[in-house]
Amino acid sequence: MARLRRRRRSMSGQKSRPGAAAKQAPLISSRQRRRLERRSVLERITSNGTIAAAVMIVAAVAAVVCANTELYEPLHEWFARPVVIGIGGWEFSLTFELFVNDFLMAIFFLLVGIELKYEMTVGELRRPRQAMLPMLAAVGGVVVPACIYAVINQGGAIYGWAIPMATDIAFALGVLSLLGSRVPPAIKVFFSTLAIADDLLAILAIALFYGHAPSAIWLLAAAAVTLALAMLNRRRHFGLAPYVTLGLVLWFCLFQSGIHATLAGVILAFTIPARSDINAGGLVGWLEGKLPELDDTFDDEAHILGQHDFTHAVYGVERVMHRVTPPLQRLEHRISTPVNFIILPIFAFVNAQVRLVGVDLGALVVDPVAVGTYLGMLLGKPIGIFGMTFLMVKTGLAQLPEGVQWKHIAGIGILGGIGFTMSILIAGLAFTEIPAELLASKTAILAGSVSAAIIGLIYMGIACRERR
């Protein structure tokens, strides 16, 4: 750029002013800088797990309040209204409640699948030996709550056995983050791995036990779409549009097949490439080779719209830089904020409609479904997580991560009882046609999640107090 300026000035007979070459226009204006700073603040807010969990809690509280006022009936009428999707002469409709629970939650499951793939690619799950302890602890945290529920409800509503087994990742990690730097990093890694493994087990339970009688034709269609997604990945196609389009088709096939359609989100996540389309090792050298071209083609005296050679060269750099980020990561950036601040709050508001007006609270408290769910979450989770971890360590099959003590494992077990999102989803699937049991299970889920959050937060605050 300096060479081009000197060349023009020599041709026009102008003399360079002292220090002119050293002076450069700022890259962005002060207004643009302030705009970027505001965007940066917004990104920090939307990436904060505590704030996301708080928004979901506010939505759930609002749902309970609305359910016990005159708004209950109009809200449920609105939830029952059909959402119509049409393409040409073809139409497909489902109620707003189904749209939230089956379609919007499939996007949530897509984000869960992305987190699972990330952990299996570069996270803790890529090292089986290190991941074995929290993953088996998650198994204990699934089996014991399910057994407690099944024992209490034997001969009754045993179909809800999977309700207390799920841990809400966003809610639980949001509560843990309230303790800030007092929590050792190893505890956060252990708990994150456990919660992800727990979610994977919940997804399997939903897919295997909470669907309808499957349709072979639609299952074959779903398998064909999955194969097409796998072929796109194998042929190293790095554009997101074909994956998202086929993902929508896969969701429709699974919705029609009888298997819960949210599984489409997980399948889609595992077929999207986690690699980069660009050789990152040669990127710096390539950019250095492009700088002289940008320097030579830029004219600081011409309007940017007239600098076709320069803008063409910049566009080429932009296209390459855009392809550096793997498609999986690009998709995560696009959906994480809508999932945490739109989809999950909407889900919480729609599904936390616990109406207690005219309900016999004494009978509700002793209902086996409510008792099994509450005790499964509040007792089964810590017993299962701590017990399995203790068994693995004492038998020599694993060892506690550095910086993690037994008191921390007990606290993780308590926080594992926060099972809001997945538990409500499973309850809705288990008791769709039994309103009384659905009310009992939802009430117990809300009470159990709040109890686990408060007790776990107080306990972990005490357990981590001695950390320097």
PLY file of the C-alpha trace (Angstrom):
ply
format ascii 1.0
element vertex 468
property float x
property float y
property float z
element edge 467
property int vertex1
property int vertex2
end_header
0.00 0.00 0.00
2.83 2.41 0.82
4.53 1.51 -2.47
1.33 2.32 -4.40
0.99 5.68 -2.64
4.62 6.60 -3.37
4.19 5.56 -7.01
1.09 7.77 -7.49
2.67 10.75 -5.79
5.80 10.51 -7.94
3.65 10.32 -11.09
1.61 13.38 -10.09
4.68 15.31 -9.03
3.50 15.59 -5.42
5.98 15.29 -2.58
5.43 13.00 0.33
4.77 14.82 3.54
6.99 13.90 6.48
5.41 11.16 8.54
2.51 10.68 6.13
3.41 7.06 5.49
3.43 6.38 9.19
-0.07 7.68 9.62
-2.81 5.20 8.84
-6.56 5.51 9.00
-8.12 3.49 11.83
-9.41 0.05 10.83
-12.90 0.81 12.18
-14.64 4.02 13.21
-15.42 4.88 16.82
-19.12 4.20 16.20
-18.34 0.75 14.79
-16.03 0.07 17.73
-18.81 0.91 20.19
-21.19 -1.31 18.24
-18.72 -4.20 18.40
-18.24 -3.64 22.11
-21.99 -3.81 22.66
-22.13 -6.99 20.62
-19.28 -8.42 22.67
-21.18 -7.68 25.89
-24.30 -9.34 24.42
-22.29 -12.40 23.42
-20.88 -12.70 26.95
-24.40 -12.53 28.35
-25.85 -15.10 25.97
-22.93 -17.49 26.54
-23.38 -17.36 30.32
-24.90 -20.62 31.52
-26.15 -19.08 34.76
-28.16 -16.44 32.91
-29.57 -19.05 30.51
-30.65 -21.23 33.45
-32.21 -18.21 35.16
-34.27 -17.38 32.05
-35.56 -20.96 31.94
-36.46 -20.83 35.65
-38.33 -17.55 35.16
-40.29 -19.14 32.30
-41.16 -22.15 34.48
-42.27 -19.93 37.37
-44.38 -17.86 34.97
-45.96 -21.08 33.69
-46.94 -22.19 37.20
-48.36 -18.75 37.99
-50.38 -18.62 34.75
-51.63 -22.18 35.26
-53.23 -21.18 38.56
-54.99 -18.09 37.22
-57.74 -17.41 34.69
-55.11 -17.58 31.93
-54.97 -21.39 32.16
-57.89 -22.16 29.85
-57.04 -19.68 27.05
-53.40 -20.75 27.15
-54.30 -24.42 26.77
-56.67 -23.61 23.95
-53.84 -21.76 22.24
-51.42 -24.68 22.84
-53.95 -26.98 21.15
-54.17 -24.85 18.02
-52.68 -26.45 14.90
-49.46 -25.18 13.38
-49.76 -25.69 9.61
-46.68 -26.09 7.40
-47.38 -26.03 3.68
-45.29 -26.39 0.53
-47.30 -25.88 -2.63
-50.41 -28.00 -2.32
-48.94 -30.21 0.43
-49.78 -29.41 4.05
-48.64 -30.83 7.36
-50.11 -29.76 10.70
-49.46 -30.41 14.38
-50.53 -28.65 17.54
-48.38 -25.89 19.00
-47.56 -28.13 21.98
-46.37 -30.90 19.67
-44.45 -28.33 17.63
-42.57 -27.30 20.77
-42.02 -30.80 22.19
-41.21 -32.58 18.94
-39.76 -29.98 16.56
-38.20 -27.25 18.71
-36.81 -29.84 21.12
-35.22 -31.62 18.15
-33.13 -28.45 17.75
-32.24 -28.69 21.44
-31.22 -32.31 20.89
-29.15 -31.13 17.93
-27.19 -28.90 20.32
-26.85 -31.81 22.77
-25.57 -34.00 19.92
-23.05 -31.33 18.94
-21.77 -31.24 22.54
-21.54 -35.04 22.56
-19.60 -35.09 19.29
-17.31 -32.31 20.53
-16.51 -34.28 23.68
-15.92 -37.46 21.68
-13.64 -35.61 19.22
-11.52 -33.28 21.35
-13.02 -33.45 24.86
-12.93 -35.85 27.76
-14.88 -38.59 25.98
-12.05 -39.07 23.48
-9.95 -40.65 26.24
-11.90 -43.74 27.32
-9.83 -44.29 30.45
-10.36 -40.74 31.75
-14.01 -40.65 30.68
-14.81 -44.09 32.13
-15.32 -42.91 35.73
-17.84 -40.08 35.09
-19.60 -42.15 32.41
-20.08 -45.11 34.75
-21.06 -42.71 37.52
-23.78 -41.49 35.12
-24.95 -45.10 34.70
-25.28 -45.38 38.49
-27.13 -42.08 38.51
-29.59 -43.48 35.97
-30.15 -46.99 37.34
-30.72 -46.17 41.02
-33.37 -43.43 40.49
-35.19 -45.67 38.00
-35.13 -48.55 40.52
-36.43 -46.33 43.34
-39.30 -45.19 41.13
-40.05 -48.73 39.99
-40.10 -50.11 43.56
-42.49 -47.38 44.76
-44.75 -47.74 41.70
-44.67 -51.53 41.30
-48.06 -52.65 40.08
-48.99 -49.05 39.27
-47.73 -46.33 36.90
-44.38 -48.01 36.40
-44.15 -46.71 32.82
-42.68 -43.48 34.17
-39.52 -45.21 35.47
-37.23 -43.03 33.31
-38.56 -39.69 34.60
-36.12 -39.22 37.54
-33.04 -40.47 35.72
-32.18 -37.41 33.60
-29.93 -34.47 34.53
-30.54 -31.05 33.00
-27.12 -29.93 31.71
-27.91 -26.24 31.34
-29.74 -25.93 34.67
-27.23 -27.98 36.70
-24.10 -26.36 35.29
-25.74 -22.95 35.67
-26.26 -23.61 39.38
-22.68 -24.87 39.77
-21.32 -21.78 38.03
-22.85 -19.60 40.77
-19.95 -20.69 42.99
-17.46 -19.19 40.54
-13.76 -19.88 40.99
-14.30 -21.73 44.27
-15.15 -24.85 42.26
-11.97 -26.65 41.06
-11.84 -27.02 37.25
-11.58 -30.81 37.58
-15.01 -30.89 39.24
-16.58 -28.95 36.37
-15.00 -31.31 33.82
-16.14 -34.38 35.77
-19.69 -33.04 36.13
-19.91 -31.94 32.49
-18.83 -35.37 31.27
-21.28 -37.06 33.65
-24.17 -34.83 32.54
-23.44 -35.43 28.85
-23.30 -39.22 29.37
-26.52 -38.94 31.39
-28.21 -37.11 28.52
-27.05 -39.79 26.08
-28.67 -42.47 28.25
-31.88 -40.41 28.45
-31.90 -40.06 24.65
-31.56 -43.83 24.29
-34.40 -44.38 26.76
-36.67 -42.00 24.82
-35.81 -43.66 21.50
-36.25 -47.23 22.74
-39.10 -47.05 25.25
-41.16 -43.90 24.68
-42.07 -44.01 21.02
-45.17 -45.45 19.40
-45.35 -48.67 17.43
-42.81 -48.01 14.66
-43.74 -47.89 10.99
-41.32 -49.96 8.92
-41.76 -47.83 5.79
-41.00 -44.56 7.54
-38.09 -46.16 9.40
-36.62 -47.25 6.07
-37.09 -43.71 4.76
-35.31 -42.34 7.85
-32.48 -44.82 7.34
-32.13 -43.71 3.71
-31.93 -40.04 4.75
-29.35 -40.92 7.41
-27.31 -42.74 4.76
-27.49 -39.66 2.52
-26.22 -37.51 5.40
-23.36 -39.94 6.00
-22.47 -39.86 2.30
-22.34 -36.05 2.36
-19.91 -36.27 5.26
-17.82 -38.95 3.55
-17.60 -36.88 0.35
-16.31 -34.01 2.50
-19.13 -31.58 1.76
-18.68 -28.68 4.16
-21.73 -26.51 3.37
-24.43 -26.52 6.05
-27.49 -26.07 3.82
-27.71 -29.69 2.50
-27.29 -31.10 6.02
-30.01 -28.87 7.47
-32.37 -29.67 4.58
-31.88 -33.42 4.96
-32.16 -33.00 8.72
-35.67 -31.57 8.28
-36.59 -34.52 6.04
-35.15 -36.91 8.64
-37.23 -35.27 11.38
-40.40 -35.69 9.32
-39.64 -39.37 8.63
-39.00 -40.09 12.31
-42.11 -38.13 13.32
-44.20 -40.31 11.00
-42.36 -43.52 12.01
-43.48 -43.49 15.66
-39.98 -43.04 17.10
-39.65 -39.77 18.97
-38.63 -37.20 16.37
-36.16 -35.38 18.65
-33.72 -38.21 17.87
-33.27 -36.58 14.44
-31.29 -33.78 16.08
-28.71 -36.18 17.52
-28.36 -38.10 14.25
-27.90 -34.85 12.32
-25.22 -33.64 14.76
-23.16 -36.80 14.33
-23.21 -36.55 10.52
-22.11 -32.90 10.26
-18.32 -32.64 9.63
-16.18 -31.68 12.61
-13.15 -31.10 10.38
-12.08 -27.95 8.61
-12.21 -27.59 4.84
-8.89 -25.73 4.98
-5.43 -26.97 5.88
-4.96 -24.86 9.01
-1.23 -25.54 9.03
-0.74 -23.66 5.75
-3.18 -20.84 6.49
-0.64 -18.35 7.88
1.71 -18.80 4.92
-1.17 -18.41 2.48
-2.30 -15.18 4.14
1.25 -13.82 4.04
1.32 -14.56 0.31
-1.97 -12.69 -0.15
-0.83 -9.51 1.60
1.28 -8.15 -1.33
-1.71 -8.59 -3.67
-3.98 -6.67 -1.30
-1.29 -4.01 -0.87
-0.74 -3.53 -4.60
-4.42 -3.41 -5.57
-5.58 -0.96 -2.90
-6.02 2.70 -3.86
-6.52 4.92 -0.83
-7.75 7.78 -3.01
-10.53 5.83 -4.75
-13.99 4.84 -3.47
-14.20 1.24 -2.29
-16.95 0.47 -4.83
-14.58 1.28 -7.67
-11.71 -0.91 -6.43
-12.78 -4.10 -8.15
-9.40 -5.83 -8.03
-9.01 -5.13 -4.32
-12.54 -6.18 -3.32
-12.23 -9.33 -5.47
-9.02 -10.26 -3.66
-10.61 -9.53 -0.27
-13.65 -11.64 -1.18
-11.34 -14.55 -1.94
-9.74 -14.21 1.49
-13.18 -14.00 3.12
-14.31 -17.23 1.45
-11.22 -19.08 2.62
-11.46 -17.72 6.18
-15.13 -18.70 6.35
-14.20 -22.30 5.55
-11.60 -22.52 8.33
-14.26 -22.99 11.03
-15.67 -26.56 10.92
-19.37 -26.80 9.95
-20.19 -28.38 13.32
-18.81 -25.33 15.14
-20.53 -22.88 12.78
-23.87 -24.56 13.44
-23.30 -24.52 17.19
-22.66 -20.76 17.07
-25.92 -20.24 15.19
-28.24 -22.29 17.37
-26.81 -22.11 20.91
-28.29 -18.70 21.76
-31.76 -19.42 20.25
-31.85 -22.77 22.06
-30.88 -21.37 25.46
-32.88 -18.15 25.34
-35.87 -18.99 23.13
-36.49 -22.73 22.73
-35.84 -23.89 26.30
-37.85 -21.04 27.91
-40.76 -21.75 25.52
-40.52 -25.45 26.37
-40.47 -24.64 30.09
-43.48 -22.34 29.80
-45.53 -24.83 27.77
-44.71 -27.89 29.88
-44.52 -26.48 33.41
-48.25 -25.72 33.46
-48.89 -27.28 36.89
-52.44 -26.34 37.93
-53.07 -26.94 41.62
-56.45 -25.14 41.84
-59.01 -27.62 43.14
-56.41 -30.37 43.52
-56.22 -32.42 46.73
-52.67 -31.53 47.75
-52.57 -34.25 50.40
-53.35 -36.91 47.80
-50.90 -35.35 45.37
-48.04 -35.44 47.88
-48.52 -39.15 48.61
-49.16 -40.13 44.99
-46.69 -42.94 44.15
-45.69 -41.22 40.92
-44.83 -38.00 42.77
-43.06 -39.85 45.59
-41.09 -42.07 43.21
-40.07 -39.14 41.02
-39.09 -36.87 43.93
-37.13 -39.51 45.85
-35.55 -40.80 42.65
-34.22 -37.33 41.88
-33.26 -36.26 45.40
-31.97 -39.58 46.79
-31.45 -41.87 43.82
-29.15 -39.53 41.93
-26.60 -38.92 44.74
-26.72 -42.56 45.87
-26.20 -43.84 42.34
-23.46 -41.37 41.35
-21.55 -41.59 44.63
-22.03 -45.35 44.97
-20.81 -46.18 41.46
-17.83 -43.80 41.79
-16.93 -45.32 45.18
-17.16 -48.85 43.75
-14.96 -48.03 40.75
-12.27 -46.31 42.83
-12.15 -48.85 45.66
-11.87 -51.78 43.24
-8.94 -50.07 41.52
-10.67 -49.76 38.16
-10.45 -45.97 38.25
-9.18 -43.12 40.39
-10.55 -39.74 41.33
-9.32 -36.87 39.14
-6.67 -34.65 40.70
-8.28 -32.00 42.89
-11.57 -33.91 43.27
-12.45 -35.25 46.72
-15.22 -37.49 47.97
-17.16 -34.54 49.36
-17.17 -33.08 45.84
-18.55 -36.32 44.38
-21.39 -36.17 46.93
-22.17 -32.59 45.85
-22.12 -33.58 42.19
-24.58 -36.37 43.02
-26.97 -33.89 44.65
-26.77 -31.47 41.71
-27.36 -34.41 39.37
-30.92 -34.49 40.71
-31.71 -31.34 38.71
-33.62 -32.96 35.86
-35.98 -30.29 34.60
-35.93 -30.38 30.78
-35.43 -34.08 30.03
-37.59 -35.24 32.94
-40.58 -33.10 31.87
-40.18 -34.33 28.29
-40.19 -37.98 29.42
-43.15 -37.37 31.76
-45.13 -35.95 28.86
-44.34 -39.03 26.79
-45.11 -41.48 29.61
-48.42 -40.00 30.78
-49.87 -38.32 27.70
-53.28 -39.92 28.28
-53.21 -39.81 32.12
-53.60 -36.18 33.27
-53.53 -36.99 37.01
-50.21 -38.84 36.79
-48.80 -36.19 34.47
-49.66 -33.51 37.04
-48.10 -35.57 39.85
-44.91 -36.19 37.89
-44.52 -32.55 36.80
-45.11 -31.29 40.33
-42.48 -33.70 41.67
-40.03 -32.73 38.91
-40.33 -29.04 39.77
-40.06 -29.71 43.51
-37.17 -32.15 43.07
-35.20 -29.88 40.73
-35.59 -26.86 43.03
-34.70 -28.94 46.11
-31.64 -30.44 44.42
-30.52 -27.00 43.22
-30.81 -25.35 46.64
-29.34 -28.24 48.65
-26.58 -28.83 46.09
-25.64 -25.16 45.95
-25.43 -24.85 49.75
-23.52 -28.12 50.10
-21.01 -27.35 47.31
-20.51 -23.87 48.74
-19.46 -25.46 52.05
-17.44 -28.27 50.41
-15.48 -25.86 48.21
-14.98 -23.22 50.93
-11.60 -24.61 51.99
-10.14 -24.33 48.50
-7.46 -21.65 48.19
0 1
1 2
2 3
3 4
4 5
5 6
6 7
7 8
8 9
9 10
10 11
11 12
12 13
13 14
14 15
15 16
16 17
17 18
18 19
19 20
20 21
21 22
22 23
23 24
24 25
25 26
26 27
27 28
28 29
29 30
30 31
31 32
32 33
33 34
34 35
35 36
36 37
37 38
38 39
39 40
40 41
41 42
42 43
43 44
44 45
45 46
46 47
47 48
48 49
49 50
50 51
51 52
52 53
53 54
54 55
55 56
56 57
57 58
58 59
59 60
60 61
61 62
62 63
63 64
64 65
65 66
66 67
67 68
68 69
69 70
70 71
71 72
72 73
73 74
74 75
75 76
76 77
77 78
78 79
79 80
80 81
81 82
82 83
83 84
84 85
85 86
86 87
87 88
88 89
89 90
90 91
91 92
92 93
93 94
94 95
95 96
96 97
97 98
98 99
99 100
100 101
101 102
102 103
103 104
104 105
105 106
106 107
107 108
108 109
109 110
110 111
111 112
112 113
113 114
114 115
115 116
116 117
117 118
118 119
119 120
120 121
121 122
122 123
123 124
124 125
125 126
126 127
127 128
128 129
129 130
130 131
131 132
132 133
133 134
134 135
135 136
136 137
137 138
138 139
139 140
140 141
141 142
142 143
143 144
144 145
145 146
146 147
147 148
148 149
149 150
150 151
151 152
152 153
153 154
154 155
155 156
156 157
157 158
158 159
159 160
160 161
161 162
162 163
163 164
164 165
165 166
166 167
167 168
168 169
169 170
170 171
171 172
172 173
173 174
174 175
175 176
176 177
177 178
178 179
179 180
180 181
181 182
182 183
183 184
184 185
185 186
186 187
187 188
188 189
189 190
190 191
191 192
192 193
193 194
194 195
195 196
196 197
197 198
198 199
199 200
200 201
201 202
202 203
203 204
204 205
205 206
206 207
207 208
208 209
209 210
210 211
211 212
212 213
213 214
214 215
215 216
216 217
217 218
218 219
219 220
220 221
221 222
222 223
223 224
224 225
225 226
226 227
227 228
228 229
229 230
230 231
231 232
232 233
233 234
234 235
235 236
236 237
237 238
238 239
239 240
240 241
241 242
242 243
243 244
244 245
245 246
246 247
247 248
248 249
249 250
250 251
251 252
252 253
253 254
254 255
255 256
256 257
257 258
258 259
259 260
260 261
261 262
262 263
263 264
264 265
265 266
266 267
267 268
268 269
269 270
270 271
271 272
272 273
273 274
274 275
275 276
276 277
277 278
278 279
279 280
280 281
281 282
282 283
283 284
284 285
285 286
286 287
287 288
288 289
289 290
290 291
291 292
292 293
293 294
294 295
295 296
296 297
297 298
298 299
299 300
300 301
301 302
302 303
303 304
304 305
305 306
306 307
307 308
308 309
309 310
310 311
311 312
312 313
313 314
314 315
315 316
316 317
317 318
318 319
319 320
320 321
321 322
322 323
323 324
324 325
325 326
326 327
327 328
328 329
329 330
330 331
331 332
332 333
333 334
334 335
335 336
336 337
337 338
338 339
339 340
340 341
341 342
342 343
343 344
344 345
345 346
346 347
347 348
348 349
349 350
350 351
351 352
352 353
353 354
354 355
355 356
356 357
357 358
358 359
359 360
360 361
361 362
362 363
363 364
364 365
365 366
366 367
367 368
368 369
369 370
370 371
371 372
372 373
373 374
374 375
375 376
376 377
377 378
378 379
379 380
380 381
381 382
382 383
383 384
384 385
385 386
386 387
387 388
388 389
389 390
390 391
391 392
392 393
393 394
394 395
395 396
396 397
397 398
398 399
399 400
400 401
401 402
402 403
403 404
404 405
405 406
406 407
407 408
408 409
409 410
410 411
411 412
412 413
413 414
414 415
415 416
416 417
417 418
418 419
419 420
420 421
421 422
422 423
423 424
424 425
425 426
426 427
427 428
428 429
429 430
430 431
431 432
432 433
433 434
434 435
435 436
436 437
437 438
438 439
439 440
440 441
441 442
442 443
443 444
444 445
445 446
446 447
447 448
448 449
449 450
450 451
451 452
452 453
453 454
454 455
455 456
456 457
457 458
458 459
459 460
460 461
461 462
462 463
463 464
464 465
465 466
466 467
